[in-house]
Amino acid sequence: MNDTLKKILRHVPAVLGVALLFGAIYVVQKEFRSLKVADISRALHAIPTVALVASFVWTVLSYFILTFYDRLGTIYAGKKVSYGKVAFASFCAYSLAHNLGFAAVSGAAVRYRLYAHWGLTPLQIGKVVAFCSLTFGLGGMVLGGIILFTEPQAVPFFGDKFPPSAMYAIGAVLWVIVIAYITLSRCLGVIKVMGHEVELPGWRMAILQVLLATVDVAVTAAIFHALLPPTPGMTYLRFLGVYLASYTAGLAANLPGGLGVFDTAMLLGLSPYMEPPQIVGAIVVFRLYYYIIPLFLAGALFAGNEILLRGRGLLKRASGLRGVQAIGRWSEPDFVVAAVTGVVALSGTLLLSIGVLAPGSDFSWIDPDFADVVNQAGDFVPSLIGVALLVMAAALAQRVNLAWIATLVLLLLGAAFTLAQGQNLWVPAVLVLAAGVIAPFHQAFYRHARLLSGKLQAGTAVPLLTLVACVLALASFEPHVRWLDSNSWWQVILSRDVPNSLRASVALAVGLALVALWRLLRPGRVRWAAWTEEARRRYASLGAEPPAQADGIVCGEADRAVIAFRRVGPVMLALGDPVGPESDRVSAVWRLRDLAQQEGLDPAVWRARRNLLTVYGDLGLAALPLGPDGLPLADAEDAEGPHADRYLVCVAERDLPTLLPLLPALAEP
């Protein structure tokens, strides 16, 4: 029963996100059917230059304030880090977190990568991550309490449905939480949460934390507010209520950047004060300033930092055609996968909204026959490519190799379509740039898709046939229906001018195609072999002494490297580094991690050597030096002799109590 409940709870965030997204689509279709692309385009061009400049300045100020989250976090963790390094880590982490939603709200992968290189221990980095995550929440609670006491009716969905007394009570609860946090910091200093002791910052730092977060949230809201036209009755405080509720809904949706959910909530909350096209125009610019530009800039800065870390050896390996692929072997941190996921999701969003951002196709400059084909495609085909890229982003987050290949094909195909339209050349340029950013990181995507895992079975054949049928159906609709000549598929579904039968057919075809595509691109299950005599011989044939006891082995993606493991309570413990060819050893480590996640366990490695510590660090594991007795040393400087290059890598704060009693027995010959 417990395992079943865990599996259900594991899928709750994804289900909630999908439910909120479909709810947002339903609300837009119901409440904003008259919304036209041409009106949105006019609203975009009507935003004054002064407003654009002011919004950009607020954006810079917002990211500047965020750097002090990390500054205070490193002080709280007890490690002095220069402000320049802190600012760099903060910008990269938050640029990623903003685009990937709640699951990455702390930017933990980036912080672990950078702060570990600057000498922080895993425990100290964990403190910085927790501090930054909590700080944002405190600011939202302070401002949320102010809104609920002064402008409760401004909160979308609930403001006009709940009595003022209920809103006041919620606001009071938010303030009580903040006050309790400061009080506990002053009186206790340490609290116990779920069996773990948590050290609180001093009360002075707690107060500074609250003030900093409050200013940050207010400034971030000002980015959007500056883009809106002056409207009677729309005070900044009322706008702030709409923004906070919308941003919270976007976080709860667990979607990249709260896509769709945040936007719909803003539309609903601001629609009593201004026209929907004006709101959508502000949303587009806000996402460009606060999400898209910082993500591409942070990605470039992080890549440059990786080059500097790897030094001249990397540059030598990166020369020539084969060297371009070697760039993908700088490292395989979660940041690379997360950044690629964000870039692809944004590219998909760009193609979905192509009719708004780049309206008016002109094909007269190309061959007439090809022009006719492209003209028929209009915005319909690029919008289909866009939604397919969103599915690819989800598959890339799972490190699926086939998704990497399909993403490059879709990006180049989308660039070809938009380039053939002859206008707005920045759109194909962005898509080609995205393809260039993704291309070098082939080795970060090593998992086989279910489509390519084993024999073709009914569970794979049905989605494959469904996808083919849906694509053929959409292709048969498009050349013969006038509504599809210049509209995106979602515009056809939302338009009141299109017959209901066609709207339903397009919606069904697109929906089934997306479900089928995802089922085909899901990663296949990681397979392992039991620890039999044959497994022992295979392990020994690779030049290593087989462990005395093991539960099984996991192979690398090329099936050449092998790593042996044991299941120890909540831990899947590898018994040493992978053995076999170096080219396949890293993928064996990642596949062990995938198998551990597949079974709901934490990965760990006993007697790991120094040369793979970077890879284990990319998994978020702490490296603890071992002594002759096989136990972790209290001080790394005590490591000496033949055991100096032996480590236990694990999630230290969670798994050490389980592993410590076992290690002496493992050390016995």
GIVEN-V755101 format. One record per backbone hydrogen bond with DSSP energy under -0.5 kcal/mol. NH is the residue of the N-H (numbers start at 0). CO is the residue of the C=O. E is the energy in kcal/mol with one decimal. If there is no record, write none. Layout:
NH|CO|E + NH|CO|E
//
This chain:
4|0|-2.6 + 5|1|-2.4 + 6|2|-2.3 + 7|3|-2.2 + 8|4|-2.8 + 9|5|-2.1 + 10|6|-0.9 + 10|7|-0.9 + 11|7|-0.6 + 11|8|-0.8 + 12|8|-0.6 + 14|10|-2.5 + 15|11|-3.1 + 16|12|-2.5 + 17|13|-2.4 + 18|14|-2.6 + 19|15|-2.6 + 20|16|-2.1 + 21|17|-2.7 + 22|18|-2.3 + 23|19|-2.3 + 24|20|-2.3 + 25|21|-2.3 + 26|22|-2.4 + 27|23|-2.5 + 28|24|-2.5 + 29|25|-2.1 + 30|26|-3.4 + 31|27|-2.2 + 34|31|-1.5 + 39|35|-1.8 + 40|36|-2.4 + 41|37|-2.1 + 42|38|-2.2 + 43|39|-2.3 + 44|40|-2.0 + 45|41|-1.2 + 46|42|-0.6 + 46|43|-1.1 + 51|47|-1.9 + 52|48|-2.6 + 53|49|-2.6 + 54|50|-2.5 + 55|51|-2.0 + 56|52|-2.3 + 57|53|-2.3 + 58|54|-1.9 + 59|55|-2.2 + 60|56|-2.4 + 61|57|-2.4 + 62|58|-2.2 + 63|59|-1.9 + 64|60|-2.3 + 65|61|-2.0 + 66|62|-0.9 + 66|63|-0.6 + 67|64|-1.5 + 68|64|-0.5 + 68|65|-1.2 + 69|65|-1.0 + 70|66|-1.7 + 71|67|-2.4 + 72|68|-2.2 + 73|69|-2.6 + 74|70|-1.5 + 75|71|-2.7 + 76|72|-1.9 + 77|73|-0.6 + 77|74|-1.0 + 78|73|-2.4 + 80|78|-0.6 + 85|81|-2.3 + 86|82|-2.9 + 87|83|-1.9 + 88|84|-2.5 + 89|85|-2.7 + 90|86|-2.5 + 91|87|-2.2 + 92|88|-2.5 + 93|89|-2.7 + 94|90|-2.2 + 95|91|-1.6 + 96|92|-2.7 + 97|93|-2.7 + 98|94|-0.8 + 99|95|-1.5 + 100|96|-1.3 + 103|100|-1.5 + 104|101|-1.8 + 106|103|-1.6 + 110|106|-2.1 + 111|107|-2.9 + 112|108|-1.8 + 113|109|-2.5 + 114|110|-2.6 + 115|111|-1.4 + 116|112|-0.8 + 117|113|-1.2 + 118|115|-1.3 + 119|114|-2.3 + 124|120|-2.7 + 125|121|-2.5 + 126|122|-1.8 + 127|123|-2.1 + 128|124|-2.7 + 129|125|-2.5 + 130|126|-2.6 + 131|127|-2.5 + 132|128|-2.2 + 133|129|-2.4 + 134|130|-2.2 + 135|131|-1.5 + 136|132|-1.2 + 137|133|-1.9 + 138|134|-1.7 + 139|135|-2.0 + 140|136|-2.0 + 141|137|-2.1 + 142|138|-2.3 + 143|139|-2.6 + 144|140|-2.3 + 145|141|-1.8 + 146|142|-2.6 + 147|143|-2.5 + 148|144|-1.4 + 149|145|-2.1 + 150|146|-2.7 + 153|150|-1.8 + 154|151|-1.3 + 155|153|-0.5 + 157|155|-1.4 + 158|154|-2.6 + 160|157|-1.6 + 161|157|-1.9 + 165|162|-0.9 + 166|162|-1.5 + 167|163|-2.8 + 168|164|-2.0 + 169|165|-2.0 + 170|166|-2.4 + 171|167|-2.4 + 172|168|-2.0 + 173|169|-2.1 + 174|170|-2.0 + 175|171|-2.5 + 176|172|-2.1 + 177|173|-1.7 + 178|174|-2.8 + 179|175|-2.9 + 180|176|-2.1 + 181|177|-2.0 + 182|178|-2.6 + 183|179|-2.8 + 184|180|-1.9 + 185|181|-1.6 + 186|182|-2.8 + 187|183|-2.3 + 188|183|-2.0 + 190|197|-2.4 + 192|190|-0.5 + 192|195|-3.3 + 195|192|-2.0 + 197|190|-3.8 + 198|196|-0.5 + 199|188|-3.7 + 199|197|-0.5 + 205|201|-2.4 + 206|202|-2.2 + 207|203|-2.3 + 208|204|-2.7 + 209|205|-2.2 + 210|206|-2.4 + 211|207|-2.7 + 212|208|-2.2 + 213|209|-2.1 + 214|210|-2.2 + 215|211|-2.3 + 216|212|-2.4 + 217|213|-1.9 + 218|214|-2.5 + 219|215|-2.5 + 220|216|-2.1 + 221|217|-1.3 + 222|218|-0.9 + 222|219|-0.8 + 223|219|-0.8 + 224|220|-2.4 + 225|221|-2.1 + 226|223|-1.5 + 227|224|-1.2 + 233|230|-1.7 + 234|232|-1.2 + 238|234|-2.3 + 239|235|-2.6 + 240|236|-1.6 + 241|237|-1.7 + 242|238|-2.7 + 243|239|-2.6 + 244|240|-1.9 + 245|241|-2.3 + 246|242|-2.9 + 247|243|-2.2 + 248|244|-2.0 + 249|245|-2.1 + 250|246|-2.1 + 251|247|-2.4 + 252|248|-1.5 + 253|249|-0.5 + 253|250|-1.2 + 254|249|-0.8 + 257|254|-2.4 + 258|255|-1.5 + 260|258|-0.9 + 261|257|-2.6 + 262|257|-0.5 + 263|259|-2.0 + 264|260|-2.3 + 265|261|-2.2 + 266|262|-2.2 + 267|263|-2.6 + 268|264|-2.7 + 269|265|-2.3 + 270|266|-1.5 + 272|269|-2.0 + 273|269|-1.3 + 277|274|-0.7 + 278|274|-1.4 + 279|275|-2.6 + 280|276|-2.3 + 281|277|-1.7 + 282|278|-2.2 + 283|279|-2.4 + 284|280|-1.8 + 285|281|-2.6 + 286|282|-2.6 + 287|283|-1.8 + 288|284|-2.7 + 289|285|-2.9 + 290|286|-1.7 + 291|286|-2.4 + 292|287|-2.4 + 294|290|-1.7 + 295|291|-2.1 + 296|292|-2.3 + 297|293|-3.1 + 298|294|-2.5 + 299|295|-1.9 + 300|296|-2.2 + 301|297|-2.8 + 302|298|-2.2 + 303|299|-2.2 + 304|300|-2.2 + 305|301|-2.2 + 306|302|-1.9 + 307|303|-2.0 + 308|304|-2.2 + 309|305|-2.1 + 310|306|-1.5 + 313|309|-0.5 + 313|310|-0.7 + 314|310|-1.3 + 315|311|-2.4 + 316|312|-2.0 + 317|313|-2.0 + 318|315|-1.2 + 323|319|-0.9 + 323|320|-0.8 + 324|320|-0.8 + 325|321|-1.3 + 326|322|-1.1 + 326|323|-0.6 + 327|324|-1.0 + 327|439|-0.5 + 328|325|-2.3 + 329|326|-1.7 + 333|617|-0.7 + 335|332|-0.8 + 336|332|-1.1 + 337|333|-2.9 + 338|334|-3.3 + 339|335|-2.5 + 340|336|-2.5 + 341|337|-2.2 + 342|338|-2.4 + 343|339|-2.4 + 344|340|-2.5 + 345|341|-2.3 + 346|342|-2.1 + 347|343|-2.6 + 348|344|-2.2 + 349|345|-2.3 + 350|346|-2.1 + 351|347|-2.1 + 352|348|-1.8 + 353|350|-1.1 + 355|352|-1.3 + 356|352|-2.3 + 357|353|-2.6 + 361|420|-2.1 + 365|362|-1.4 + 370|366|-3.1 + 371|367|-2.0 + 372|368|-1.5 + 373|369|-2.7 + 374|370|-2.8 + 375|371|-2.0 + 376|372|-1.6 + 377|373|-2.1 + 379|376|-1.4 + 380|376|-1.4 + 381|377|-0.5 + 382|378|-1.9 + 383|379|-1.6 + 384|380|-2.5 + 385|381|-2.3 + 386|382|-2.0 + 387|383|-2.0 + 388|384|-2.0 + 389|385|-1.2 + 390|386|-1.4 + 391|387|-2.1 + 392|388|-2.3 + 393|389|-1.5 + 394|390|-2.0 + 395|391|-3.0 + 396|392|-1.8 + 397|394|-0.9 + 398|395|-2.2 + 399|394|-1.4 + 400|446|-2.8 + 403|399|-1.3 + 404|400|-1.8 + 405|401|-2.8 + 406|402|-2.5 + 407|403|-1.8 + 408|404|-1.9 + 409|405|-2.6 + 410|406|-2.7 + 411|407|-2.3 + 412|408|-2.4 + 413|409|-2.8 + 414|410|-2.3 + 415|411|-2.2 + 416|412|-2.2 + 417|413|-2.4 + 418|414|-2.4 + 419|415|-2.1 + 420|416|-0.7 + 421|418|-1.7 + 426|423|-1.9 + 427|423|-0.5 + 428|424|-1.7 + 429|425|-2.2 + 430|426|-2.0 + 431|427|-2.6 + 432|428|-2.4 + 433|429|-2.4 + 434|430|-2.1 + 435|431|-2.3 + 436|432|-2.1 + 437|433|-1.9 + 438|434|-2.4 + 439|435|-0.7 + 440|437|-1.8 + 441|438|-0.7 + 443|440|-1.2 + 444|441|-1.8 + 445|443|-0.7 + 446|398|-2.7 + 449|521|-3.2 + 450|519|-1.7 + 451|448|-1.3 + 452|449|-1.0 + 453|451|-0.9 + 456|454|-0.6 + 459|456|-1.4 + 460|456|-3.4 + 461|457|-2.3 + 463|459|-1.8 + 464|460|-2.7 + 465|461|-2.5 + 466|462|-2.6 + 467|463|-2.2 + 468|464|-2.5 + 469|465|-2.5 + 470|466|-2.4 + 471|467|-2.3 + 472|468|-2.2 + 473|469|-2.6 + 474|470|-2.3 + 475|471|-2.0 + 476|472|-1.9 + 477|473|-2.0 + 478|474|-0.9 + 479|476|-1.2 + 480|476|-0.9 + 480|477|-0.5 + 481|479|-0.5 + 483|480|-1.6 + 484|481|-1.3 + 491|487|-1.8 + 492|488|-1.8 + 493|489|-1.8 + 494|490|-1.5 + 502|498|-2.3 + 503|499|-2.6 + 504|500|-2.0 + 505|501|-2.7 + 506|502|-2.4 + 507|503|-2.5 + 508|504|-2.5 + 509|505|-2.7 + 510|506|-2.5 + 511|507|-2.6 + 512|508|-2.1 + 513|509|-2.2 + 514|510|-2.1 + 515|511|-2.7 + 516|512|-2.5 + 517|513|-2.4 + 518|514|-2.2 + 519|515|-1.7 + 520|516|-1.7 + 521|517|-1.2 + 523|447|-2.6 + 528|552|-2.2 + 530|550|-1.2 + 531|529|-1.8 + 535|531|-2.3 + 536|532|-2.3 + 537|533|-2.2 + 538|534|-2.4 + 539|535|-2.6 + 540|536|-2.3 + 541|537|-0.7 + 541|538|-1.0 + 542|539|-1.9 + 543|538|-0.9 + 545|543|-0.5 + 550|564|-2.9 + 551|564|-1.4 + 552|528|-2.5 + 553|562|-2.3 + 555|560|-2.1 + 558|555|-1.7 + 561|578|-2.9 + 562|553|-2.1 + 564|551|-2.2 + 565|572|-2.5 + 567|565|-0.6 + 567|570|-3.3 + 570|567|-2.0 + 571|601|-3.1 + 572|565|-3.0 + 572|570|-0.7 + 573|571|-0.6 + 573|603|-3.5 + 574|563|-2.5 + 575|573|-1.4 + 575|605|-0.8 + 576|606|-0.6 + 578|561|-3.0 + 583|580|-1.6 + 584|580|-0.7 + 584|581|-0.8 + 585|581|-0.7 + 587|583|-1.2 + 588|584|-1.7 + 589|585|-2.1 + 590|586|-2.3 + 591|587|-1.9 + 592|588|-2.0 + 593|589|-2.5 + 594|590|-2.6 + 595|591|-2.5 + 596|592|-2.5 + 597|593|-2.4 + 598|594|-1.5 + 599|596|-1.2 + 600|595|-3.5 + 601|569|-2.6 + 603|571|-1.9 + 604|648|-2.6 + 605|573|-2.8 + 606|646|-0.8 + 607|646|-2.7 + 611|608|-1.2 + 612|609|-1.7 + 615|611|-2.1 + 616|612|-2.6 + 617|613|-1.7 + 618|614|-0.8 + 618|615|-0.6 + 619|616|-1.8 + 620|615|-2.0 + 621|649|-2.9 + 623|621|-0.6 + 623|647|-2.7 + 624|622|-0.5 + 625|645|-2.5 + 626|630|-2.6 + 629|626|-2.0 + 632|624|-2.9 + 637|634|-1.9 + 638|635|-1.5 + 642|639|-0.7 + 643|640|-1.9 + 645|642|-1.2 + 646|607|-1.7 + 647|623|-2.8 + 648|604|-2.8 + 648|646|-0.6 + 649|621|-1.8 + 649|647|-0.5 + 651|649|-1.4 + 653|650|-1.4 + 654|650|-3.0 + 655|651|-1.6 + 657|654|-0.7 + 658|654|-2.0 + 659|655|-2.8 + 660|656|-0.5 + 661|658|-1.2 + 662|658|-1.6 + 663|659|-0.7 + 664|661|-0.5 + 665|661|-1.5 + 666|662|-1.8 + 667|663|-0.7 + 667|664|-0.7
//
